[in-house]
């Protein structure tokens, strides 16, 4: 008849795993759709595209972890501390009564990290202005799309931060948690803007090819061919020593501008990775602290967060790609 029965799962553990897993995988589905749209757009723009005869094809630089020391150290520290804060946050928020202290720790972590990222991006932008690299004015659909995606995706976090600032200023900005959330929102807007300027400026800089590039390439091929042979323990020790000397040689011969740009880029890459992981896997203080929700109402704030959160997650992921390109071309 018209009677309906609820579908009961025989194993509650498996049901909870699938229920929680679906929520965690939701941002990946959104990112996958955005990436597919981006790739299809680039393919469409390249149909019938002709390269100018004056355009000289260049080999794409490879990613090498050489010439950087402080960026990986600071970035790894930020990732480790962020992972600890994230685990504490998840444990406390999943309890029946979330502790107020966990929100203070979460916002404090961001308040320390975001200014460091902003200062690094500003310094990198200044170094770009001091460099003698020419701007690449050739039409490039991929680069144009990268710029549009960076600026468009940043609107998600900027929009949520703006509405959060309005709610916090209108309620009680002198409260400790409110003041931390207010500082977090302001710093997040500033960090998004400075990072976008740094990445977009770096993407439009032409890479300078060093004069001895061919000799370096031949030497690299010889090293790769040699490394493919079987080596003894003694030869392995010699190879490690050669690699260490090569790393020190590369670090000492890089110009200070390129060195600083690589340090900043790698630091920002690791920071964006941890800032991508935390909201992707369930850290949503803007919705769980209840301050903005009580001001706007559940339904209105739910719509704002659902619009801005996927864009914010995509922004962090896309920023990693742009920063890696800035790193390898520095």
C-alpha positions in Angstrom: 0.0 0.0 0.0 1.1 3.6 0.7 3.1 2.5 3.8 6.8 3.1 3.6 9.5 1.5 5.7 12.8 3.1 6.5 15.9 1.3 5.2 17.9 0.1 8.2 21.5 -0.7 7.9 22.5 -4.0 9.6 26.0 -2.7 10.5 25.9 0.8 12.0 29.7 1.1 11.8 29.8 0.7 8.0 26.8 3.1 7.7 28.7 5.8 9.7 31.8 5.3 7.6 29.9 5.8 4.4 27.9 8.7 5.8 31.1 10.5 7.0 33.1 9.5 3.9 30.5 11.1 1.6 30.7 14.4 3.5 34.6 14.3 3.4 34.6 13.4 -0.4 32.1 16.2 -1.3 34.8 18.9 -1.7 36.8 16.6 -4.0 33.8 16.2 -6.3 33.5 20.0 -6.5 37.2 20.4 -7.3 37.0 17.7 -9.9 34.2 19.4 -11.7 36.0 22.7 -11.6 39.3 21.2 -12.9 37.4 19.4 -15.7 35.7 22.7 -16.7 39.1 24.4 -16.7 40.8 21.8 -18.9 37.9 21.8 -21.4 38.1 25.5 -21.6 41.8 25.5 -22.3 41.2 22.8 -25.0 38.5 24.9 -26.6 40.6 28.0 -26.6 43.5 26.2 -28.2 41.5 24.8 -31.1 42.8 26.5 -34.3 45.3 28.6 -32.3 48.5 29.4 -34.2 51.8 30.1 -32.6 53.7 33.2 -33.8 56.9 32.5 -35.8 58.7 34.8 -33.4 57.7 32.6 -30.5 60.7 30.5 -29.4 59.7 27.2 -27.8 61.4 26.6 -24.5 61.7 23.5 -22.4 59.6 23.5 -19.3 61.7 23.7 -16.1 61.7 20.7 -13.8 60.9 20.9 -10.1 64.0 20.5 -8.1 64.4 20.9 -4.4 67.7 22.8 -4.7 68.6 26.2 -3.4 66.0 26.3 -0.6 66.5 25.7 3.1 64.4 28.1 5.2 61.2 27.8 3.2 60.8 24.0 3.6 61.8 24.2 7.3 59.2 27.0 8.1 56.6 25.4 5.9 57.0 21.9 7.4 56.7 23.5 10.9 53.5 25.2 9.8 52.2 21.9 8.5 53.0 19.9 11.7 51.6 22.5 14.0 48.5 22.9 11.8 48.0 19.1 11.8 48.1 19.1 15.6 45.6 22.0 15.8 43.3 20.3 13.4 43.3 17.0 15.3 42.6 18.9 18.6 39.8 20.8 16.8 38.2 17.7 15.4 38.3 15.9 18.8 36.7 18.8 20.6 34.1 19.7 18.0 32.8 16.2 17.7 32.0 16.1 21.4 28.5 17.1 22.6 29.7 20.5 24.0 32.6 22.0 22.0 35.1 23.8 24.2 35.6 27.5 23.7 39.3 27.1 24.1 39.6 25.0 20.9 38.2 27.9 18.8 40.7 30.2 20.5 43.6 27.8 19.6 42.3 27.4 16.0 42.0 31.2 15.4 45.3 31.9 17.1 47.0 29.5 14.7 45.6 31.3 11.7 46.4 34.8 13.2 50.0 33.8 13.5 50.3 32.1 10.1 48.4 34.5 7.8 50.6 37.5 8.5 53.7 35.5 7.8 52.2 34.4 4.5 51.1 38.0 3.7 54.6 39.4 4.5 56.2 36.7 2.3 53.9 37.5 -0.6 54.6 41.2 -0.3 58.4 40.7 -0.2 58.1 38.4 -3.2 56.1 41.0 -5.2 58.7 43.6 -4.4 61.5 41.3 -5.6 59.5 40.7 -8.8 59.5 44.5 -9.3 63.2 44.7 -8.7 64.1 41.9 -11.2 65.1 42.5 -14.8 62.7 39.9 -16.2 60.4 41.2 -18.9 56.6 40.7 -18.8 55.3 37.9 -21.0 52.6 39.7 -23.1 51.9 36.7 -25.4 48.4 35.4 -25.3 48.2 32.3 -23.2 44.8 30.7 -22.5 46.1 28.6 -19.7 47.7 31.5 -17.9 44.7 33.7 -18.4 42.5 31.0 -17.0 44.8 30.6 -14.0 44.4 34.3 -13.2 40.6 34.2 -13.5 40.4 31.1 -11.3 42.6 32.6 -8.7 40.7 35.8 -8.5 37.3 34.1 -8.8 38.0 31.4 -6.2 39.4 34.0 -3.7 35.9 35.6 -3.7 34.6 32.6 -1.7 36.9 33.2 1.3 36.7 37.0 0.9 32.9 36.9 0.9 32.6 34.7 4.0 35.1 36.9 5.8 33.2 40.1 4.8 29.9 38.8 6.2 31.7 37.5 9.3 33.2 40.9 9.9 29.8 42.6 9.6 28.3 40.1 12.1 31.1 40.4 14.6 31.3 44.2 14.6 27.5 44.4 15.0 27.5 42.1 18.0 30.3 42.3 20.5 33.8 42.8 19.0 35.4 43.2 22.5 34.8 39.6 23.4 38.0 37.4 23.2 36.6 34.9 20.8 34.8 37.6 18.7 38.0 39.7 18.5 40.0 36.6 17.4 37.4 35.7 14.7 37.4 39.4 13.6 41.2 39.4 13.3 41.1 36.1 11.4 38.6 37.4 8.9 40.5 40.6 8.2 43.9 38.8 7.9 42.4 36.2 5.6 41.2 38.9 3.2 44.6 40.6 3.2 46.4 37.3 2.7 44.2 36.4 -0.3 44.9 39.7 -2.0 48.7 39.7 -1.4 49.1 36.1 -2.5 47.1 36.7 -5.7 49.2 39.7 -6.6 52.4 37.7 -6.0 51.3 34.6 -8.0 49.8 36.6 -10.9 52.9 38.8 -11.1 55.1 35.7 -11.1 53.1 33.9 -13.8 53.6 36.9 -16.1 57.4 37.0 -15.8 59.6 35.5 -18.5 62.1 32.9 -17.4 65.7 33.8 -18.1 67.7 30.9 -19.5 71.3 30.9 -18.2 74.0 30.9 -20.9 75.5 27.5 -19.9 72.2 25.7 -20.1 73.3 23.1 -22.7 76.3 22.1 -20.8 74.3 21.7 -17.6 71.7 19.6 -19.5 74.4 17.3 -20.8 75.9 17.0 -17.4 72.5 16.2 -16.0 72.0 13.5 -18.6 75.3 11.9 -17.7 74.4 11.9 -14.0 71.1 10.2 -14.7 72.7 7.6 -17.0 75.3 6.9 -14.3 72.7 6.7 -11.5 70.9 4.0 -13.4 73.8 1.6 -13.1 74.3 -0.7 -10.1 76.5 0.9 -7.5 78.3 -0.5 -4.5 78.1 0.8 -1.0 81.3 2.9 -1.5 80.0 4.4 -4.7 76.6 5.1 -3.0 78.4 7.1 -0.3 80.3 9.0 -3.0 77.0 9.8 -4.8 75.5 11.1 -1.6 78.5 13.3 -1.0 78.4 14.6 -4.6 74.6 15.3 -4.2 75.3 17.3 -1.0 78.1 19.3 -2.6 75.9 19.9 -5.7 73.1 21.2 -3.4 75.5 23.5 -1.5 76.9 24.7 -4.8 73.5 25.4 -6.2 72.4 27.3 -3.1 75.6 29.4 -3.0 75.5 30.3 -6.7 71.8 31.4 -6.8 71.3 35.1 -6.8 69.8 36.4 -3.6 66.6 37.4 -5.5 66.0 34.0 -7.0 66.9 32.4 -3.6 64.4 34.5 -1.7 61.7 33.9 -4.3 62.2 30.2 -4.1 62.1 30.2 -0.3 58.9 32.3 -0.2 57.2 30.2 -2.9 58.0 26.9 -1.2 56.9 28.2 2.2 53.6 29.4 0.7 53.1 26.0 -1.1 53.3 24.1 2.2 51.1 26.7 4.0 48.4 26.5 1.4 48.5 22.7 1.6 47.7 22.7 5.3 45.1 25.4 4.8 43.6 23.2 2.1 43.6 20.1 4.3 41.9 21.7 7.4 38.6 22.9 5.8 38.5 20.0 3.4 38.4 17.4 6.1 35.9 19.1 8.4 37.3 22.2 10.2 34.6 24.8 9.7 34.7 27.2 12.6 32.7 29.9 10.8 29.7 27.6 11.0 30.4 25.7 14.2 31.2 28.6 16.6 27.6 29.9 16.3 28.4 33.6 16.3 27.6 34.4 12.7 24.8 31.8 12.6 23.0 33.5 15.5 23.3 36.9 13.7 22.2 35.9 10.2 20.0 32.9 11.1 20.7 29.3 10.3 19.4 29.2 6.7 21.1 32.4 5.5 24.5 31.6 7.0 24.2 28.0 5.8 23.8 29.3 2.2 26.8 31.7 2.6 29.1 29.0 4.0 28.0 26.5 1.3 28.8 29.0 -1.4 32.1 30.2 0.0 33.6 27.0 1.4 34.0 25.0 -1.8 35.5 28.1 -3.5 37.9 28.5 -0.6 39.0 24.9 -0.8 39.5 25.1 -4.6 41.4 28.4 -4.1 44.0 26.7 -1.9 44.5 23.8 -4.2 44.8 26.1 -7.3 47.2 28.4 -5.4 49.6 25.4 -4.8 49.8 24.9 -8.6 50.4 28.6 -9.3 53.1 28.8 -6.5 54.9 25.7 -7.8 55.1 27.3 -11.2 56.5 30.5 -9.7 59.0 28.4 -7.8 60.3 26.5 -10.8 60.5 29.6 -13.0 62.3 31.7 -10.3 
